[in-house]
Amino acid sequence: MAGRGNKKHSYNTDENMIWHLAAYGRRSFDDCDDNESNTIINQRRQIEEFVANNKNIIIEDYYMDDGYTGTNFNRPGFNRMMQDITNGKINGIIVKDLSRLGRNHKEAGKYIEEIFPIYNLRIIALNDKVDSYLDPESINSLIVPIKNLMNENYSKDISKKVSSAYVTMAKSGQYVSGTPPYGYMIDPNDKHHLIIDEKEAIVVKKIFDMALNGDGRIKICKYLNNNGILCRKEIQRRKKKKLSMDPFDVLSESYWGTTTIGRMLSSETYIGNLVQLKTKRSSFGVNKFVVKERDSWIKTENTHEPIISKDDFDKVQKIIKSNEYKRNREPSSYSIFNGLLKCSDCGRAMMKQEDNRKKYKISNYFCSTHLRASNQCTSHKIKTSELEEIVLETIQLQVKLIIELDKSITKLIFKSSKEEYEEEYKNNIKVLEIKINNLRDMKRRLYEQWKFQDITEHDFKIQSIELEDKIKSLTKEIELCESSHLEAIKKIRKNEYWINHYKRNRKIKKLNKTILNELIDSIIVFEEGKVEIVFKYNDEYLNLLHYLESEGVIVDEKMGSRSLLKTIV
């Protein structure tokens, strides 16, 4: 490392100088830092014993990273400490030893030699006898880079041992993959064994049942999200922040996605097998992981109770392979409209045919019944380019209508902007609470008047009852106000999921399979040159329209149509 030993600290040598130090501690299970001396508690105790004998040192704050590796510096405690250094809150760092700062010798050296000197920080490493203030040479001596290099080599060696231990455990059928898959939880009596989570298992069975019935991943996601079934990530977020588990009480940040459903449908975990250690670090000290070759995955069978039968699981795998085959076929036989495009007369799918002869690329859709038996239905022919243009324009129009609908609903419910509504709601509650407090003060004064015989007991009782009735009335107003507010919020949040499908496509300029499956239920092609596009979320859409009409809002005629008909010119 360039410039080693050349950087000198220009400290004020006043013995009465007060040091505001950051006490930093770190323990990593990956580094096998689980011995008694390396616990966060003991690191802190050792630092406090040292500070107790040095009256000019004040611990400004403790920055502890429990369970974080020392091979990189992306740690919450360390980052917070660096922020406080930048803000001038502290002028020194104290650690048990240099390995607590980090085991990557290049990164540790960069901080010690280049970054810390910029802020004139005093560095104290107790076990390494480093004190950049009392002994400046201790931080610049050769022993520091040697220790950093030793720390890194130690961490590499331990990393290999830990990886080897995980392999042994995985081969023996023990669960070593961290957060358990959806549908399972860690056995409280054995942290390396999975047991069924009965509530989540019901959802897993529903997902596989829908897949067996031919439902795609998007339809499965829609069912789960619309029915308020929270995904694992959202459940963990709400538990961590102690939020309501009612799906509509709190705005969700995470939803079921097609990738998650696809991963679950192909996971052997649900038939009682474990397939583990499928990824590895791209390099030492880096948090980026890459997928290993399938041959190196570790599979063990019958390690825990299954949720799905082997027979059903194999059927789902055949469906998945069939769908993958269709997606990978040549464009001439597969397109983004497959599964959506239907003949208006026989109801069968429209099939794409392309002709690349004579240097002209001709692409059309025909009724599949007509192609197989021309006497049973007419061709219903439509050019691919015309179909794509119609569908794109119609989706663009529908997106605009949905956005306007959302604005109308929000304006109706909140009477103004959401922010103004929230402010008005809080002010109303505040005014009612002030009125209640004033009435209670009046009751106290009334009681004093009676005690001092300024009014009779009869008058006291009558007036007390009147005041108490007013308090009860105002309390009911608060309850009604809070109830109305909660209902308004629920109405908005209940529709946010499907409306967001349209909002995120507000700038759509090109069609793809994902957008079509997300927004469109079917596309009906008529023989006379008309195309009818039926959009998804019809029930939700109609419910909002009925709500608008019930509130006296005049609904645009375009808004009332969920099946848009367009004639080919």
C-alpha positions in Angstrom: 0.0 0.0 0.0 1.5 3.3 -1.1 2.6 5.9 1.4 2.7 3.5 4.4 4.2 5.2 7.5 4.3 8.6 5.8 1.1 10.0 7.3 1.5 11.8 10.6 -1.2 12.9 13.0 -1.1 16.5 14.0 -2.8 16.3 17.4 -3.0 18.9 20.1 -0.7 17.4 22.8 -2.6 19.1 25.6 -2.9 16.5 28.4 -6.3 18.0 29.4 -7.8 17.4 26.0 -11.1 15.6 26.1 -11.6 12.8 23.6 -15.1 11.9 22.4 -14.6 8.4 21.2 -16.7 5.9 19.3 -16.6 2.5 20.9 -16.8 0.0 18.0 -17.4 -3.7 18.4 -18.1 -6.5 15.9 -18.7 -10.2 16.0 -19.2 -12.5 13.1 -20.4 -16.1 13.2 -18.9 -16.6 9.7 -15.5 -15.8 11.2 -16.2 -18.1 14.2 -16.1 -15.1 16.5 -18.2 -17.0 19.0 -15.7 -17.5 21.7 -16.4 -15.7 25.0 -13.8 -13.0 24.6 -15.2 -11.8 21.3 -18.8 -11.4 22.3 -20.2 -7.9 22.0 -20.7 -7.7 25.8 -17.1 -8.6 26.5 -15.8 -6.2 23.9 -17.8 -3.4 25.5 -16.7 -4.4 29.0 -13.0 -4.3 28.1 -13.4 -0.9 26.5 -15.3 0.4 29.5 -12.6 -0.8 31.9 -10.0 1.1 29.9 -12.1 4.3 29.8 -12.7 4.1 33.5 -8.9 4.6 34.1 -8.7 7.5 31.6 -10.8 10.5 32.8 -10.2 12.6 29.6 -11.9 10.0 27.4 -15.7 10.0 26.9 -17.5 7.3 25.0 -19.8 9.4 22.8 -21.7 6.3 21.5 -21.4 2.5 21.0 -21.5 1.2 17.5 -22.0 -2.6 17.5 -22.3 -5.0 14.6 -23.4 -8.3 16.0 -23.4 -11.0 13.3 -21.6 -9.1 10.6 -18.6 -10.4 8.7 -15.3 -8.5 8.8 -14.5 -9.2 5.2 -16.3 -6.0 4.0 -17.2 -2.7 5.6 -20.9 -2.6 4.6 -22.2 -2.8 8.2 -24.9 -0.7 9.8 -23.0 0.1 13.0 -19.8 1.0 11.1 -21.7 3.1 8.6 -23.4 5.0 11.4 -20.0 5.6 13.0 -18.5 7.0 9.8 -21.5 9.3 9.5 -20.9 10.7 13.0 -17.2 11.1 12.2 -18.1 13.1 9.1 -20.5 15.2 11.2 -17.7 15.9 13.7 -19.5 14.2 16.6 -16.5 12.1 17.5 -12.7 12.5 17.3 -11.5 9.0 17.9 -12.3 5.3 17.7 -11.6 2.6 20.3 -11.7 -1.1 19.6 -10.7 -4.4 21.4 -8.3 -5.2 18.5 -7.8 -4.3 14.9 -9.6 -7.4 13.6 -12.9 -5.8 15.0 -12.5 -3.0 12.4 -12.2 -5.6 9.6 -10.4 -8.6 8.3 -9.9 -7.4 4.7 -6.3 -6.0 4.9 -6.6 -3.7 1.9 -9.8 -2.1 3.1 -8.7 -1.9 6.7 -5.4 -0.3 5.6 -7.3 2.2 3.5 -9.3 3.4 6.5 -6.3 3.4 8.9 -3.9 5.1 6.5 -6.1 7.3 4.3 -9.5 8.0 5.7 -9.1 8.2 9.5 -6.1 10.7 9.2 -8.2 13.1 7.2 -10.4 13.6 10.3 -7.5 13.6 12.8 -9.0 10.6 14.6 -7.3 9.0 17.6 -7.2 5.2 17.0 -7.0 2.9 20.0 -6.8 -0.9 19.6 -6.4 -2.3 23.2 -5.1 -5.8 22.6 -2.8 -4.7 19.8 -1.3 -1.9 21.9 -2.1 0.7 19.3 -2.7 4.3 20.3 -2.2 6.9 17.5 -2.2 9.8 20.0 0.1 8.5 22.8 2.3 6.5 20.4 1.9 7.8 16.8 4.4 5.2 15.5 2.2 2.3 16.7 -0.4 3.1 14.0 2.3 3.5 11.3 4.5 0.5 12.2 4.9 -2.6 10.1 2.9 -4.6 12.7 -0.4 -3.0 11.6 -0.4 -4.2 8.0 0.9 -7.6 9.1 -1.9 -8.0 11.6 -4.4 -6.9 9.0 -3.1 -9.5 6.5 -3.1 -12.2 9.2 -6.7 -11.3 10.0 -7.7 -11.6 6.4 -5.9 -15.0 6.0 -7.6 -16.2 9.2 -11.0 -15.1 7.9 -10.3 -17.0 4.6 -9.3 -20.1 6.4 -12.3 -20.0 8.7 -14.6 -19.3 5.7 -13.4 -22.5 4.1 -13.9 -24.5 7.3 -17.4 -23.1 7.7 -18.3 -23.9 4.1 -17.0 -27.5 4.6 -19.1 -27.8 7.8 -22.2 -26.7 5.9 -21.6 -29.2 3.1 -21.3 -32.0 5.7 -24.5 -30.9 7.5 -26.4 -30.6 4.2 -25.3 -34.1 3.1 -26.6 -35.5 6.3 -30.0 -33.9 5.6 -29.8 -31.0 8.0 -31.3 -27.7 6.9 -28.6 -25.0 6.6 -30.2 -22.5 4.2 -31.3 -19.7 6.6 -34.9 -18.5 6.2 -37.2 -21.5 5.7 -39.3 -21.8 2.5 -42.9 -20.6 2.6 -45.0 -23.3 4.2 -42.4 -24.3 6.7 -40.7 -23.1 9.9 -37.7 -24.0 11.9 -38.3 -26.8 14.4 -38.0 -25.2 17.9 -36.3 -28.3 19.1 -33.8 -28.5 16.2 -32.7 -25.5 14.2 -31.6 -27.7 11.3 -35.0 -29.3 10.8 -38.1 -28.1 9.1 -41.7 -28.5 10.3 -44.9 -27.5 8.6 -46.4 -24.1 9.2 -50.1 -25.2 9.0 -51.5 -21.7 8.0 -48.9 -21.3 5.2 -49.3 -24.9 4.1 -52.9 -24.2 3.1 -51.6 -21.5 0.7 -49.0 -23.8 -0.7 -51.6 -26.4 -1.5 -53.8 -23.8 -3.1 -50.9 -22.7 -5.3 -50.2 -26.2 -6.5 -54.0 -26.9 -7.0 -54.3 -23.8 -9.2 -51.2 -24.9 -11.2 -52.7 -28.4 -11.7 -55.9 -26.8 -13.0 -53.9 -25.0 -15.6 -53.8 -21.5 -14.0 -50.6 -19.5 -14.8 -48.3 -17.8 -12.4 -49.9 -14.4 -13.0 -53.4 -15.7 -12.2 -52.1 -17.4 -9.1 -50.4 -14.1 -8.0 -53.6 -12.2 -8.6 -55.6 -14.7 -6.5 -53.2 -14.4 -3.6 -52.8 -10.7 -3.7 -56.5 -9.9 -4.2 -57.5 -12.2 -1.3 -55.2 -10.5 1.1 -52.8 -13.4 1.5 -49.5 -11.8 2.5 -46.2 -13.0 1.0 -43.4 -14.0 3.3 -41.4 -10.8 2.8 -44.4 -8.6 3.7 -45.1 -10.8 6.7 -41.6 -10.4 8.0 -41.7 -6.6 7.4 -44.9 -6.2 9.4 -43.6 -8.4 12.2 -40.4 -6.4 12.4 -42.1 -3.1 12.5 -45.0 -4.4 14.7 -47.6 -3.5 12.1 -51.1 -4.9 11.7 -51.3 -8.3 10.0 -54.7 -7.3 8.5 -53.9 -7.2 4.8 -55.9 -3.9 4.3 -55.1 -2.1 7.5 -51.5 -1.3 6.3 -50.3 -0.5 2.8 -48.2 -3.5 1.6 -44.8 -2.9 0.2 -44.2 -6.4 -1.1 -46.6 -8.7 -3.1 -46.6 -12.2 -4.5 -44.6 -12.3 -7.8 -44.4 -14.7 -10.7 -40.8 -15.5 -9.9 -41.7 -16.6 -6.4 -44.5 -18.7 -7.6 -42.3 -20.3 -10.2 -39.6 -21.1 -7.6 -42.2 -22.6 -5.3 -43.8 -24.8 -8.0 -40.4 -26.3 -8.9 -39.1 -26.7 -5.3 -38.6 -30.3 -4.0 -38.9 -29.0 -0.5 -42.6 -29.4 -0.7 -42.3 -33.2 -1.3 -40.0 -33.6 1.7 -36.6 -33.2 0.0 -33.9 -30.7 0.6 -31.8 -29.2 -2.3 -29.2 -26.9 -0.7 -26.0 -24.9 -1.3 -27.0 -24.0 -4.8 -25.1 -20.7 -4.7 -21.6 -19.5 -3.7 -19.8 -16.1 -3.3 -18.4 -14.8 -6.5 -15.1 -14.1 -4.6 -13.9 -13.8 -1.0 -15.3 -10.9 0.9 -17.9 -10.0 -1.7 -21.6 -10.2 -1.0 -22.4 -11.1 -4.7 -23.5 -14.7 -5.1 -23.6 -16.9 -8.2 -25.5 -20.1 -9.0 -23.3 -23.2 -8.9 -23.5 -26.0 -11.4 -26.5 -28.2 -10.8 -24.3 -31.3 -10.3 -22.8 -29.6 -7.2 -26.1 -28.9 -5.5 -26.6 -31.1 -2.5 -29.9 -33.1 -2.5 -31.2 -35.2 0.4 -34.5 -37.0 0.3 -37.2 -37.5 3.0 -35.7 -35.0 5.4 -39.0 -33.6 6.6 -42.8 -33.9 6.3 -44.1 -33.1 2.7 -46.9 -30.7 1.9 -47.5 -31.9 -1.7 -47.7 -35.4 -2.9 -45.0 -36.7 -5.2 -47.6 -37.5 -7.9 -49.1 -33.9 -7.9 -45.6 -32.4 -7.9 -44.5 -34.5 -11.0 -47.7 -33.4 -12.8 -46.9 -29.7 -12.1 -43.4 -30.2 -13.4 -44.8 -31.6 -16.7 -47.0 -28.6 -17.0 -44.1 -26.3 -16.4 -41.9 -28.0 -19.0 -44.7 -27.9 -21.5 -45.2 -24.1 -21.0 -41.4 -23.6 -21.3 -41.4 -25.5 -24.5 -44.1 -23.3 -25.9 -42.3 -20.2 -24.9 -39.1 -21.4 -26.6 -40.7 -22.4 -29.9 -40.1 -20.4 -33.0 -42.0 -17.0 -33.4 -43.9 -18.5 -36.3 -45.9 -20.8 -34.0 -45.8 -18.9 -30.7 -46.5 -15.2 -30.0 -47.3 -12.8 -27.1 -51.0 -13.2 -27.9 -51.1 -16.9 -27.2 -53.8 -17.8 -24.7 -55.6 -14.5 -25.1 -56.7 -14.4 -28.8 -59.9 -16.2 -29.5 -62.4 -16.6 -32.3 -65.7 -14.8 -31.8 -67.8 -17.6 -33.3 -66.3 -20.9 -32.1 -64.4 -19.6 -29.1 -61.2 -21.5 -30.1 -57.8 -19.9 -30.1 -56.4 -17.9 -33.0 -53.2 -19.3 -34.4 -50.3 -17.3 -35.9 -48.9 -18.2 -39.3 -46.0 -16.6 -41.1 -44.9 -16.7 -44.7 -41.3 -15.5 -45.5 -41.3 -16.5 -49.1 -40.5 -14.0 -51.9 -38.6 -11.8 -49.4 -41.9 -10.6 -47.9 -42.7 -11.4 -44.3 -46.4 -12.0 -44.0 -47.8 -12.6 -40.6 -51.5 -13.3 -39.8 -53.7 -14.9 -37.3 -56.4 -17.4 -38.2 -59.1 -19.3 -36.3 -57.5 -22.6 -35.3 -60.8 -24.5 -35.9 -60.9 -23.1 -39.5 -57.2 -24.2 -40.0 -58.0 -27.8 -38.9 -61.5 -28.0 -40.6 -62.4 -25.1 -42.8 -66.1 -26.1 -43.0 -66.6 -25.7 -39.2 -65.7 -22.0 -39.0 -64.5 -19.1 -41.1 -60.9 -17.8 -41.1 -61.4 -14.6 -39.0 -58.1 -13.5 -40.5 -56.3 -10.5 -39.0 -52.9 -9.1 -39.8 -50.4 -9.3 -36.9 -49.3 -5.7 -37.4 -52.9 -4.4 -37.3 -53.7 -6.5 -34.2 -50.7 -5.2 -32.4 -51.6 -1.6 -33.3 -55.2 -2.0 -32.1 -54.2 -3.6 -28.8 -51.5 -1.1 -28.0 -53.8 1.9 -28.7 -56.6 0.4 -26.7 -54.4 -0.3 -23.7 -53.0 3.2 -23.8 -56.6 4.5 -23.7 -57.6 2.2 -20.9 -54.6 3.2 -18.8 -55.7 6.9 -19.1 -59.2 6.0 -18.1 -58.1 4.0 -15.1 -55.8 6.9 -14.0 -58.7 9.3 -14.3 -60.9 6.9 -12.4 -58.3 6.7 -9.6 -58.2 10.5 -9.4 -62.0 10.7 -9.2 -62.2 8.1 -6.4 -59.4 9.8 -4.5 -60.9 13.2 -4.9 -64.4 11.9 -3.8 -63.2 10.1 -0.8 -60.8 12.7 0.4 -62.7 15.7 -0.9 -59.4 17.2 -1.8 -55.8 15.9 -1.8 -54.9 13.1 0.4 -52.5 15.3 2.4 -55.2 18.0 2.9 -57.7 15.3 4.0 -55.2 13.9 6.6 -54.6 17.4 7.9 -58.3 18.1 8.1 -58.9 14.8 9.9 -56.2 15.5 12.5 -57.5 19.0 13.1 -61.1 17.8 13.6 -59.9 15.2 16.1 -57.9 17.8 17.9 -60.8 20.3 18.1 -63.1 17.5 19.5 -60.5 16.5 22.1 -60.1 20.2 23.2 -63.9 20.5 23.6 -63.9 17.3 25.7 -61.1 18.6 27.9 -63.0 21.9 28.4 -66.1 20.1 29.5 -64.1 18.0 31.9 -62.6 21.2 33.3 -66.1 22.5 33.7 -67.1 19.4 35.7 -64.1 19.9 38.0 -65.1 23.5 38.6 -68.7 22.5 39.2 -67.6 20.0 41.7 -65.5 22.6 43.5 -68.6 25.0 43.5 -70.7 22.3 45.1 -68.0 21.4 47.7 -67.7 25.1 48.7 -71.5 25.3 48.8 -71.8 27.8 46.0 -74.4 25.6 44.3 -76.9 23.0 45.7 -76.4 19.3 45.3 -79.4 19.1 43.1 -78.0 21.7 40.7 -74.7 19.9 40.8 -76.1 16.6 39.8 -78.3 18.0 37.0 -75.4 20.1 35.5 -73.0 17.1 35.8 -75.3 14.9 33.9 -75.7 17.5 31.1 -71.9 17.9 30.9 -71.4 14.1 30.9 -73.9 13.7 28.0 -72.0 16.3 26.0 -68.7 14.5 26.6 -70.3 11.2 25.5 -71.7 12.8 22.4 -68.3 14.3 21.5 -66.6 11.0 22.2 -69.0 9.3 19.7 -68.1 12.0 17.2 -64.4 11.1 17.5 -65.2 7.4 17.1 -67.3 8.1 14.0 -64.6 10.4 12.6 -61.9 7.7 13.1 -64.2 5.0 11.7 -64.9 7.1 8.5 -61.2 7.9 8.2 -60.3 4.2 8.4 -62.9 3.2 5.9 -61.7 5.9 3.4 -58.1 4.6 3.8 -59.2 1.0 3.3 -61.1 1.8 0.1 -58.1 3.4 -1.4 -55.7 0.7 -0.3 -58.0 -2.1 -1.3 -57.8 -1.0 -4.9 -54.2 0.1 -5.0 -52.9 -3.3 -6.1 -54.8 -3.7 -9.4 -54.9 0.0 -10.2 -51.1 0.0 -9.9 -50.9 -2.5 -12.8 -52.2 0.2 -15.0 -50.3 3.1 -13.4 -46.9 1.4 -14.0 -47.9 1.1 -17.7 -48.7 4.7 -18.2 -45.8 5.1 -20.6 -46.4 1.9 -22.6 -45.1 2.2 -26.1 -44.5 -1.5 -27.0 -46.4 -4.7 -26.2 -45.0 -7.7 -24.5 -46.3 -10.9 -23.0 -46.1 -9.7 -19.4 -48.2 -6.6 -20.0 -50.8 -8.5 -21.9 -51.2 -11.2 -19.2 -51.3 -8.5 -16.5 -54.0 -6.4 -18.0 -56.0 -8.4 -20.6 -58.4 -11.2 -20.0 -59.2 -12.0 -23.7 -59.1 -10.6 -27.2 -62.0 -11.6 -29.4 -61.6 -11.4 -33.2 -64.8 -11.0 -35.3 -65.1 -12.1 -39.0 -66.4 -8.6 -40.0 -63.1 -6.9 -39.0 -63.8 -6.0 -35.4 -61.7 -6.7 -32.3 -63.1 -6.8 -28.8 -60.6 -6.4 -25.9 -61.8 -7.6 -22.5 -59.7 -6.3 -19.6 -59.0 -8.0 -16.3 -60.2 -6.8 -12.8 -63.7 -6.3 -14.2 -65.4 -6.9 -10.8 -63.1 -4.4 -9.0 -63.6 -1.9 -11.8 -67.4 -2.1 -11.7 -67.4 -1.8 -7.9 -65.6 1.5 -8.2 -68.0 2.7 -10.9 -71.0 1.8 -8.8 -69.5 3.6 -5.8 -69.0 6.7 -7.9 -72.6 6.6 -9.2 -74.0 6.0 -5.7 -72.1 9.2 -4.6 -73.7 11.2 -7.4 -70.6 11.4 -9.6 -71.4 11.4 -13.4 -69.4 8.6 -15.0 -67.9 9.1 -18.4 -69.4 6.8 -21.0 -65.9 5.5 -21.8 -65.2 4.7 -18.2 -68.3 2.4 -18.1 -66.9 0.1 -20.7 -64.5 -2.7 -19.9 -64.9 -4.5 -23.2 -63.6 -2.1 -25.9 -64.7 -2.8 -29.4 -62.6 -1.5 -32.3 -63.2 -1.9 -36.1 -60.3 -2.5 -38.4 -60.2 0.1 -41.1 
